[in-house]
Amino acid sequence: PDPAALKGSKAGLQAAAREWRQAESKKLLSDLETTEKGVILLAHHADDQVETQLLKLLRGAHLAQLGGMRARDGPFARPLLEIRKEELRVFLQSEGQSWMEDASNAFPVYQRNRVRLQLVPMLVDLLGGEEALQNRFSALGHQSRQLASLLEELCQQHHGPRFPCPEAPTRLDISSFSQLPEMVRYEFIWRFVANRCGAMLSHAAVGGIVDAIKQGDARFTWLLGSGWELKRQGSQLVILKSGVDGVEGEDKTWSSSDLSVVQNVSQLHISMELQRRQQTAGCPKVAMAKCSEIVLHGVAFGSTVTLRGALPGDRFRKAQLAHNIKVTSVLRELGVPPSARPNWPVITIKAPGDGE
């Protein structure tokens, strides 16, 4: 694969690498298949399952989405999901077999690594052992699958979208939305978005969309990331691919009605009034912020200053920190509600020859 393309993916390096592995595995299986249907075996074990469930919890997934990885998922099969990593290690040692360890797993750089190296050991200690932790999350997965099964029955009963659905519709009729049970409304929205553009919305994000529908606005826009956006058009929701970076047109962007820039030796002074040309769902009712002056230090001469809405994956470096942090993390620290974070106004600086 092209390392630069994987690293530059908006989905993130790990997600992009996983998609590449799956695509290549399917291609290899197709090349090898003759008359019998083949299977791609994956080595995910019980420890991986717990990590996956914890990650979904941390990302705000719906309770029905906490079942973890499936033992069979299309051409992929996971025969080791009920076996702990340590059990596999002991078995291999007893058979005189060696194995490969991914060196990157030892560094708490990615979120999954931090869960594995920091959160899981703490939970094991609190619960009294690995087996107790596995049992807790196995029970959680079982209950989650029960809830998912119930939601499937309710969605069928109310003629809602199927999931997954290869022929994903671009529109969802919400004319009788208020008559549905609240749990079913959430599931309709989640499935509609996941089928259409692959975005696995958090429970809070789905709630923001449901609330926007409840408020009765005949038209609104909700940015889904990766260039996708959800729009309400009367009694229907529509998901469309927008322009570059998912920000295009007068009804989706933040504008600067009064922007003046003076280049000093070490500071950049900006005076502006920020105004959204049309309210986007989930953002404050009064979508305007006035700043008498913003002072930016250490800006190189000739830099390009841009005002735009925050995009998924946006990061910046706070003073006295050695690493970049997500803009969404800062907004969370500031108490900005989840429904108001999409497309929050940010100022980007692009030095000559560099990225933002």
MARVOBA-120539 format. One record per residue (C-alpha): x, y, z. Coordinates in steps of 0.5 Angstrom, whole numbers, plus 2048, in hexadecimal, padded with zeros to 3 digits. Layout:
% MARVOBA-120539
XYZ ...
//
This chain:
% MARVOBA-120539
800800800 8028077FF 804809806 803811805 7FC80F803 7FA80B809 7FD81080E 7F981680A 7F381280A 7ED81680E 7EB810811 7F280F815 7F880B813 7F5805817 7EE805814 7F180680D 7F680080E 7F17FC810 7ED7FD80A 7F37FC806 7F47F5809 7ED7F3808 7EC7F5801 7F37F17FF 7F07EB803 7EA7EB7FF 7EE7EC7F9 7F27E67FB 7ED7E27FD 7E97E37F6 7EF7E17F2 7F07DB7F6 7E97D97F6 7E77D37F1 7E07D07F2 7E07D07FA 7DE7D67FE 7E57D8802 7E57DC809 7EA7E180B 7ED7DF812 7EE7E5817 7F27E481D 7EE7E8822 7EE7E5829 7EA7E782F 7EF7ED831 7ED7F082B 7E67EF82C 7E67F3832 7EB7F882F 7E67F982A 7E07FA82F 7E37FF833 7E580382D 7DE80382B 7DC805832 7E180B832 7DF80D82B 7D780E82D 7D4808829 7CD80682A 7CC80082F 7CA7FC82A 7D17FD826 7D57FA82C 7D47F382A 7DB7F3828 7DE7EF822 7DA7EA81E 7DD7E381E 7DB7E3817 7DA7E9812 7D97E880B 7E07E4808 7E37E580F 7E37E0815 7E67E181C 7E77DA81F 7EB7DD825 7E67E2828 7E57DE82E 7EC7DD830 7F07E1834 7F77E4831 7FB7E1837 7F87DA836 7FA7DA82E 8017DC831 8017D6835 7FF7D1830 8047D482B 80A7D3830 8077CC832 8087CA82A 80E7CE829 80B7D3825 80E7DA824 80A7E0822 80A7E7820 8097ED824 8087F4821 80D7F8824 8087FE823 8037FB828 8087FD82E 80780482D 801808830 80180C829 7FA80A827 7F480A82B 7F380282A 7FA80182D 7F8806833 7F2802834 7F67FC834 7FC7FE838 7F980383D 7F280283E 7F17FA83D 7F67F9843 7F37FE847 7EC7FA846 7EF7F3847 7F27F684E 7EB7F9850 7E77F384E 7EC7EE851 7EF7EA84B 7EF7EA843 7E97E4843 7E57E9847 7E67EE842 7E47EA83C 7DE7E7840 7DB7EE841 7DC7F083A 7DA7EA837 7D37EB83B 7D37F2838 7D47EF831 7CE7EA832 7C97F0835 7CB7F482F 7CA7EF82A 7C37EE82D 7C27F582D 7C47F5825 7BF7F0824 7B97F3827 7BB7FA823 7BB7F581D 7B47F381E 7B27FA81F 7B57FD819 7B27F7815 7AB7F9818 7AB800817 7AE7FF810 7B5802811 7BC80180E 7BF7FB80E 7C77FA810 7CB7F980D 7C87FB806 7CC7FA800 7C77FE7FC 7C7804801 7C1809800 7C38117FF 7BD813803 7B9811809 7B281380A 7B0816811 7A9819810 7A7814815 7AD814819 7AA817820 7A5811820 7AB80C821 7AE80A828 7B480E829 7B9808829 7B6807822 7B780E820 7BF80D822 7C080781E 7BD809818 7C180F818 7C780B81A 7C6806814 7C480B80F 7CB80E810 7CF808811 7CC80580A 7CD80B806 7D480E808 7D780980D 7D780E813 7D680A819 7D381081D 7D3810825 7CD810829 7CE81882A 7CE819823 7C8815821 7C5819827 7C7820824 7C381E81D 7BD81B821 7BC822825 7BD82681F 7B882281B 7B3823822 7B482A821 7B182B81B 7B682E816 7B482D80F 7BB82D80D 7C182C810 7C882980F 7CC824813 7D4823811 7D581C812 7DD81C810 7E181A80A 7DD81E805 7D681B807 7D082080A 7C981E80C 7C482380A 7BD82480C 7B8825806 7B1826808 7AF81F80A 7B581B808 7BC81B80A 7C281B805 7C9819805 7CD81C800 7D581C7FE 7D78237FF 7DD8277FC 7E48277FE 7E5826806 7DD825806 7DD82D806 7DA830800 7D48357FF 7D183B803 7CD837807 7D383380A 7D983780C 7DB83D811 7DD84380E 7E1849810 7DD85080F 7E3854811 7EA851811 7F0855811 7F7852812 7FD856814 804853814 808855819 80F85281B 80C84C820 80584D820 7FF84D81C 7F985181E 7F284F81B 7EC85381C 7E6850819 7DE84E81A 7DC847819 7D5845816 7D283F813 7CE84180D 7C983B80F 7C8838816 7CB831816 7C782C81A 7CA82B821 7CD831821 7CB837825 7C583B823 7C9841823 7CF83F81E 7D384581F 7D9847823 7DD84E823 7E484E825 7E7855826 7EE852825 7F184B824 7F984B825 7FD845822 804845824 80A842820 806842819 80B842813 80B84880E 807846808 80384180C 7FB840809 7F684180E 7EF83E80D 7E983D811 7E5837810 7E1832814 7E482D818 7E5826815 7E581F817 7ED81E819 7EF82581A 7F482681F 7F982B822 7FE82C827 7FD82F82E 802833831 80782F835 804828832 80982482E 80482182A 7FD823826 7F6822829 7F0822826 7EC828825 7E6824827 7E982382E 7EA82A82F 7E382C82E 7E1826832 7E6829838 7E2830837 7DB82D838 7D982D831 7D3828830 7D582382B 7CF825826 7D282C825 7D9829824 7D982881C 7DB82D818 7DD83281E 7E183881B 7E983781B 7EE83B818 7F4837814 7FB83A813 7FE83780D 80683980D 80983A806 80A833803 80782F809 80082C80B 7FB82F810 
//
